[in-house]
Amino acid sequence: MEAFYSIVIDKKSQTPLYQQLAQGLCRLIEEGVLPANSKLPPIRRMAAQLHINTVTVVTAYKYLEQKKVVYSLVGSGTYVSALSSEQLQRHMTFPKQKQWQRDTAIKDAVNFADTSMPQTLFPIEQFKEAFDAVLDKEGGNAFCHLDSMGYFPLRQILCQYLKQYKIQANEEAIQIISGAQQGIDIIAKALLNYGDVIFTERPTFYGACGSFLYRGGNIISIDMEQDGMNMAELEDFLKLYRPKFLYMMAYFQTPTGISYSMEKKRRLLELAEKYHFYIIEDDNLYDFYYAKETIVPLKALDYKNRVIYIKSFSKIWTPGLRMGFMLFPKKFLESIQRAKYTTDIATSGFLQKGVAYYLQKYGWQTHSRIMRQYGKEQYHMAVSAAKKHLQQKASFFLPEGGISLWVTLPEPLKAEDLCQEALKKGVIVAPASQYYIGECEKEAIRICFCNVTQMQMERGMKAIGECIDKLLKNSP
C-alpha cells in the first residue's frame, strides 16, 4: 500500500473524488509503479487508506475499467491492464472506405487476384449425371422446398464426411447454407446483438468482418504469428473485452496462408472456455493441403462444444454452386433455424439433392485428390517463380497449402503503389489493405496462384520483381 500514499484526495476540489482517485492510479500506472497485471488494493482497504467512501473507490475502479486501464476478475479483484492506450487504439476497428481499385478487364492480364479454380477442373459430367438422375427420379418434386435445415440424406452424408477429420456430428446440428458467406451472415443475424464484441485475426477476410459490422458488432483484431494468433496478446485483450465470438481459419488463413500449431489450437479452446466465448471456424481451404501432416480442424478438438464450424464447397467443386454447411452447438439451433428461414427459407432443394446423389456415387475423395494435386503443382510452380524473381527483393511465407503466397515488401515501399505499377505491366495483384478493416499496417501483397498458367506465372512474378526494383530506385 506504500505506493498509494502519494495519491492525494482533495475533498474541497470541484473535481469528483472518484476522478481524483482514478487520475492518481493512472499516474502510478504511467510511472511504472503499478506494473501490468498487478492487483489494485481491495475496495475497503483503499477507502480506509485514503479516508473516502467505498462507493467512491468502486466508481473509480469502474471508471478505469470502462477506459480499459484495468480489468476485473470475478471473485479475485481488479488488475492493471497489460495494454497501453496506443495498443488498444491500434487493434480496434474503425471501418474506412477502401481506395484501391483494379481494372480486371485488362487484355491478357496475369490475374494474381483471382481466387477461383479453372473451369476445366469442375466435375461437369458427374454433376450433369447427378442432376439428370434427380429429375428422372423425382420430376417436378425435385424443385419443391425442403426443410430449412437442409436435405436430410445430404446431412447424413456430411456427418460421415466429417468423421475423416475426427469430427463427430449428428444431422440435427448441421445446417445447409448457400455458401460460407451466408453462414457467417446467419451467425451474425441470429446471435449478435448491437455492440457485441467479435475478435478476428489481423489481417483477415473482409467479407466476414463486413457481416459483423453490418449487424452492429465491434471488432477487435489480434496480430498473427507464424503459427497462429499471438496468444499472449489475445489473452490480454480477453481480460479487457469479453467477446461473444472469435472468427478464425485454422489452416491456410486468408490472406496470410498461416496454419495454427496444435499447441495454439488447444490453447485457443482453453481460452474460449475460460472467458466464455464461441469460435467461428471458417474452413474454406482445408482441402488444399500439400504436406504430409494430417489436417486437424479446431472442431475436431472441441470437446466443450465451443466451435461453430463452417465448410464451403466453392473451391473444391464449383464457385457457382453456392453451397456449404454449418456445424454448431445445440444451444444455437432455434436461433440459427429462424435466421436461415428469414434469409432465404432454404438452400435450393434441387441443388442439395444433386449434391447428395453425387456424393453417394462418387464420394468426396476422388475429386478432392484431383483438386489437391492441381493445387500442389500450382503451389510449387509459384514458390519456384517467387524464389527466382523475388527472393532478394521481398520476403514470403511458405504455407504448404492453400491458393496464395503472402509477400511482405521491403521498406519504404507501399503495397498499393506496387499494385498500381504492376497494373501498367498487365499484372493484377491484391494489396494488404484489402484485408484490413481499419488502418493497414503491413505493406504486403497477396499472390493467388490457382488460376494462372506457368507462362503467366513467370511473366507476372518477373514483372512484380521489376516493379519493386523501379519503386525502390525512385524512392526518396
N, C-alpha and C positions, 0 to 999 in steps of 0.2 A: 504493500500500500504506500510505500515511501514516495513513489513517483507521483502519486495523486495529491500529495501535499502542495504541489506547485499550482494546482488548479484553484483559482480564486473566484469565489461566487460573491458578487456584489448585489445584495438584496435591495439596494436603493436604485440600481440601474434600471433604465427603461427596457433593456434587453431581457426577454423572458429568462427565467432561471434555467430552464431545460436547454435553451440555446447556448447559454454561457457554459454549461457543463459539456455540451456537445462540442463546442469550439475548443474547450480545454483538452478534451480527449483527442480531437483531430490534431491539435498541436503536438501532443505526445506521440501520436502515430507518425506524423510527418518527421519528427525529430529522431525517430527510431527508438524511442524509449519503450514504446509498446510495439513489439515486432509482430509480424504476420502470424496469425493463428494463436496469438496469446489471449488468455481469458481475462475479460474485464471482471472487476470485483462483483460479488453478489449485490443485489439491489439494496438490501437492508444495510449492509456494511458500508456501501458507498454513501448512502443517505446519512448514516451516523457520522462518517468521516468528515463530510462537508456541511453537516448541520442543515440538511434540507429534507424535504418530504420525499417519501419513497415514490410517490406519483411523479415527482419531477425527474427522478432517475429513470423510471420506466419510460416516460415520454422522451427523454434524451436518447435512450437506447433505441427506442422505436424509430425516432427521427434519423439516427445514424444508420439503422437497418434499411430504411427507405432509400437513403442515399448510397447504399451498398458499401458503406465504410466498414460495417460489421455484419456478422451473421449470427443467428441464434440456433441452438440445437436443443430440442425439447428435452427437458429433464437434466440438461447439462449446464447451460448458461449461454453467455454472449461472448463472441470471439472477434478478433480483428481480422478483417479480410486480407487475403494474400494478394489481392489485385488492386492496382492503382487506378485512379480515375481515368488515366490515359489508356490503360489496357481495356477497361470497361467500354470506353468510347470506341475503341478500335474494333471490338468484337460485336458491338450492337449494330443491327442492320438498319440503315437509312436508305430506302429504295431511291434510286435515281434512274433517269432515262438513259438507256444505252445509246451512245452516239455513233458507235462504229457500224458502218454499213458495208455490205459486199455485193458486188454485181455478179450473180451466179449465171448470167446469160452470156458471159464472155465465150466466144467461139474457141473450141479446142482447149478450154481451160483444164488445168490439173486441179481437181477439186479435193483438197485435203480437209474440207469442212463437211463433206458428205458422209453421214453415218450409216447409210443404207447398204445392203449387200447387193451384188449384181443380180439382175433379174434372171439370168441364166441358171442360177442356183436354186430358184424357187421350185418346189416339188409340184409342178403344174399337173402332170399326168395323174399323179396319185390323188391330188385333190379333185381333179375332174372326175375321176372314178368314184371318189367318196361322195361328192355332191349328186352325181347321177344315181348312185345307189340309194341315197336318201330319198330322192324324188320318185324313183321307181317303187320303193317300198311304201312311202307314206303319201305320195301325191300332194294334194293341197294342204294336208295336215302338217307337212314339213314347215309351213310358214306360220303356224299358229304360235301364240305367245306361250312361253314356258314359265315355270316357277321363277320368281325374281332372283332366287339364289343361283339358278342355273340348271342345266340338264343333268338329272341325277346320274345316269350312266357315265357321263363325262366326269362328274365329280368323283365317282368311284374309281375311274381310271387314274385320275390325278392323285388320289390317295396312294395308289400303287406306285406311281411315278416318284412320289416324294420319298418312298422307302429307300430308293437308291442313294439318297442323300442323308439317310438315317433320320428322316423327319417322320414322326408318327402323326397321322391326321385322320379325322373321320369326316364323312361327307357333310355333316351339319356345320362344320367350321370352315367350309370352302365356299367362297363367293366368286362366281364367274363374272368377269368385268370386261369392258370394252377397251382393253389396253391398260398399261401400267399407270398412265397419267390419270385415267378415270379413277383408278383405285386410290391414288393419292388424294384426288379431289373428293372422293366419297368419304375418306377418313376425315378430311378437314371439315366437310359438310356435316358429318354425323357426330363428331367427337370434339371439335374445337369450339370454344367459346371466345367471344371477343376479349382480347387482352391476354389470352393464354400464351405461354412461352414455349417455343419449339427450338431445340438445339439442332444445328446442322454441321456438317463438315465444311471446312473452308479451304479451297473453293468447293462448289457443289453444282448440282444440276439446277438450272434456273427455273425449269417448269415446276418442280416440286415446291420451291420457295414461293413461286407465284400463287399457287393454290393456298398455301398457308397465310400469306399476306392478304389475299383477297378475302379470306374469312376472318380477318382482324387479328391474326396471330402476330406475336412479336418474336423475331428470330435472333438468336444468339449463335454466332458461328465459332467453331473450335478449330484451331490450326491442325493440319495434318502433318504427320511424320512419315518416315519410310515404311512403317508397319502399322499405320492407322492413326486415329486421333491421338493427340497429346493428352494422355490420361491424367497427368498431374494438373494441367490446365483445366481439363474437363471437370475434375472434382472441385477445384477452386470456384468455378462458376456454379456448380451444383449447390454449393454452400450458400450462394447469394440468391440464385434463382431456382425455383422449383418447376422445371419444365413439365408439360404434360406428355410431350413426345420428343424423341431424338430420331432424326432421319439420317440414314447411312446406307452405304453399299459395302458389304464385307469383302467383295472381290472386284478388282479392276474398276475402281471408283471413277466416276465421271467428275472431272476431266483428267485426273492425275494418273489413273491406272493403278493406284496403290491398293494392295490387299492387306487385310488385317492379320496380324500374327495370332496364333492360338491363345497366347497369353493375354493379348488385348481383348480378344473376343470374350474370354472368360471374365476379365476384369469389367468389361462393359456391362455384362449381365449382373455382376455383383453390385455395381453402382446403380443399375436400374432397380434392383430390389431394395437397396439401402435408401435411395432417395425417391422411390415410388413413382417412377415414370415408365412409359412404354416406348419401345423401339420400333420404328418402321424400317424394315429391311427391304431394300429395293434390289431384286435380282433381275437385272437387265442383261448382264453379260457373263453370268457364271458358266454358261455352256462353252464359252470360248477360253478354255484353259489349255495351255500348251506345254506345261511342265508335267512331271510325273506325280507330283503331290496330289492327293485326293482333296477334292473340294469339300469343305465342311461349312455349310451355311451357319450363320449365327442361330437360326431357328433350330438347327439340329442339337444345339447345346442348351436350348431354352427350357429347362426343367421347371421353371417357375411361371411359365406362360406369360412372358413379358414382351414377346416379339410378334408384331404383325408382319407377315411375310408376303411380299408382292412379287409375282412372277409374270413377265411379259413373254409372249410368243413372237413379238415383232421381228427380232433379229434372227432367231433360229429358223423361222419359216418365212413369213412374208410381212412386211410392214402394214400393208393394206388390210390384213386380216383383222386387225384391231381387236385382239383377244388376249386375255390373260386370266389370272385368278389371284385371290387373296386367301390367306390362311390366318385366322385371327382368334384371340381368346374368346371363350364362350360369352363372357360378360358383355361383349360389344355386339352380339348377334342382332338384337332387336334394332339398335340404332343404325347399324350398317344396312340391314334389310330395308329399313324405311328410307334411308338416304339413296340407296340404289334404285328403289322403286320410283322415288320422286325425281330421279335424274333421267332415266330412260325406260322405266318399267322393268326391262330385262334385256340382256345382250341377245342379239339375233339368234333365235332358236334354230334356224336353218344352218347357220354357221356352226353352232355348237354341235349339232347332230353330225355335220360333215366332219368336224374335227374328231369327234368320238369314233366315227367309222374309221377314219384314217389311223388313229392310234390303235384301235383294236386290230387292224390288219397289218400295219407296218411298224407299229411301236414307235418309241421315241428315239432310240439309239441310232438307227440306220442313217437317218438324215442328219442327226446331230454329229455323227462322225464325219460325214461329208463336209458339213459347215466348219467343224473344228479343224479339219485338215486344211481346208482352204484358208481359214484364218491364220493358222500356224505358218503356212507358206508366205502369206502376205506380211505377217509379223517379221519373219526372218529377212524378207526382202527389204522391209522398211528399216530394220535395225542395220542391215548391211549398208544401205544407202545413207543413213544418218551418220554412221561411223566414217564413211568415205567423204561426205561433204560437210558435216557439221562438227565432227569430233573435236577439232581445235578451236571452234568458234562459239560453241554453246554446250550446255550440259543437258543430258536427257536420261530419264528414268527407264529401266528395262522391266516392264511389268510381267513378262512371261504369260500374257493373256490379254484379252480384250481386243479393241479395234483401233487403238490410237497410241501415239507417243506424246508425252508431255515434255516440251523443250523449254528450258529456262534460258533466257537471253543474258548476255553479258552487259554489265553497266557501261555506258549510261543509256542503252537502247530502250526504246518504248515499243511495246508489242504492237500497238495499233499503227505506229509509223512503219514498222516492218511489214505488217499485213497490207498496208496501202502500197508500199513499194513492190511487194510481191505481186499485187494485182496488175501492175504495169507489165510484169513478165508473164501474165496469164496463169498465175498460181493463186488459188483461194485457200486461205488459212484462217482459223478462228483464234482471236487473241484471248488472253486470260480474262479480260474484262467481261466476257460473255458468261463467266461462271462465278462472278461476284455480284451480289445484290447491291452492295454499297460501294465504297471505295475499293478499287483494285490495288493490291499491294504487291502482286507478283507480276513481273514482266516475263511472260511466258506465252507460248503458243501451243495449240493442240493440233497435231497432225494425224488425221484419220486415214488409215491405210487400206480400208476394207473394199474400196471401190475404185482402185486405180490399177493400171497395167504396170508392168515392170519398166517400160519405156517412160511412162508418165512419172513413175516414182523417181527415177534417176533425174529426169528433167526438173521435176518440182523441187527435190532436195538440193540439187545444184543451184537452182535459182534462189532458194532461201539462203544458202551459204553466200552467194554473191551479194544479196541484199544486205546481209549482216556486215560484210566487208565494206560495202559502199557507205552504209549509215555510220559505221564506226569511223571511217575515214573522214566523214563530213561533220562528225560530232565535235562540239567545242571542247 
